[in-house]
Amino acid sequence: MNKEEILERNKKSNIDNEDEMEQYINGKAGLSAKFIFSLIILALAIFKCYKHLPTGDIWTIFMAYVATESFYKYYYLRYKKLLILGSFFSISGMFFLFQFLTITCK
């Protein structure tokens, strides 16, 4: 094989794969998004508490997000703690949803 052929094959194989910089950027973007999402959830929950409104809907959304992330990671990594966390947050989310529905449907 000559140099051009090797470079062409390498270029074709890298089209679908992320390089390390893209993986780093995607990781940092994900962390930033989680942080901002958590701040917004917290701000909305504090505001709703201040106004004496039920917060179950806000916490249900947050618990569903964390449960989904935990189950997704468990699917690929098979760490038992992720399965336990996903189950815990799913049950908590259902509890908050039930609480919200019972309070608002009176």
C-alpha positions in Angstrom: 0.0 0.0 0.0 1.2 3.5 -0.7 0.8 6.5 1.5 -2.2 8.0 -0.2 -4.1 4.7 0.0 -3.4 4.4 3.8 -4.5 8.0 4.3 -7.7 7.4 2.3 -8.6 4.3 4.3 -8.0 6.1 7.6 -10.1 9.0 6.5 -13.0 6.7 5.6 -12.8 4.8 8.9 -12.8 8.0 11.0 -16.0 9.4 9.4 -18.3 7.5 11.7 -16.1 7.5 14.8 -15.6 10.4 17.2 -12.1 11.4 17.9 -10.9 12.1 21.5 -11.6 15.8 21.2 -15.2 15.2 20.1 -15.7 12.7 23.0 -14.3 15.2 25.5 -16.5 18.0 24.2 -19.6 15.8 24.2 -18.8 14.8 27.8 -18.3 18.4 28.9 -21.5 19.4 27.1 -23.4 16.7 28.9 -22.1 17.7 32.3 -23.0 21.3 31.6 -26.5 20.4 30.5 -27.0 18.3 33.6 -25.9 21.1 35.9 -28.1 23.7 34.2 -31.1 21.3 34.2 -30.6 20.7 37.9 -30.4 24.4 38.7 -33.6 25.0 36.8 -35.4 22.2 38.6 -34.2 23.5 41.9 -35.2 27.1 41.1 -38.7 26.0 40.0 -39.1 23.8 43.1 -38.1 26.7 45.4 -40.4 29.1 43.6 -43.3 26.6 43.9 -42.6 26.1 47.6 -42.5 29.8 48.1 -45.9 30.2 46.4 -47.3 27.1 48.3 -47.8 25.1 45.1 -47.3 21.4 44.9 -43.8 20.4 43.6 -44.5 16.8 42.8 -44.5 17.5 39.0 -41.0 19.1 39.1 -39.6 16.2 41.2 -41.2 13.6 38.9 -39.4 15.1 35.9 -36.1 15.1 37.8 -36.5 11.6 39.1 -37.4 10.3 35.6 -34.3 11.9 34.2 -32.0 10.4 36.8 -33.7 7.0 36.6 -33.4 6.9 32.8 -29.7 7.9 33.0 -29.0 5.2 35.6 -30.8 2.5 33.6 -29.1 3.4 30.4 -25.7 3.2 32.1 -26.6 -0.1 33.8 -27.5 -1.6 30.4 -24.0 -1.0 29.1 -21.9 -1.2 32.3 -23.8 -3.8 34.3 -23.0 -2.2 37.7 -25.5 -3.3 40.2 -25.5 0.1 42.0 -26.8 1.7 38.8 -29.7 -0.8 38.7 -30.5 0.0 42.4 -30.3 3.7 41.8 -32.5 3.5 38.7 -35.1 1.5 40.6 -34.9 3.9 43.6 -35.4 7.0 41.4 -38.2 5.3 39.4 -40.1 4.5 42.6 -39.4 8.0 44.0 -40.7 9.5 40.7 -43.9 7.4 40.9 -44.3 8.6 44.5 -44.0 12.2 43.6 -46.3 11.8 40.6 -48.9 10.2 42.9 -48.5 12.9 45.5 -48.9 15.6 42.8 -52.0 14.0 41.3 -53.7 13.5 44.7 -53.0 17.1 45.7 -54.1 18.7 42.4 -57.1 16.5 41.7 -59.0 17.4 44.9 
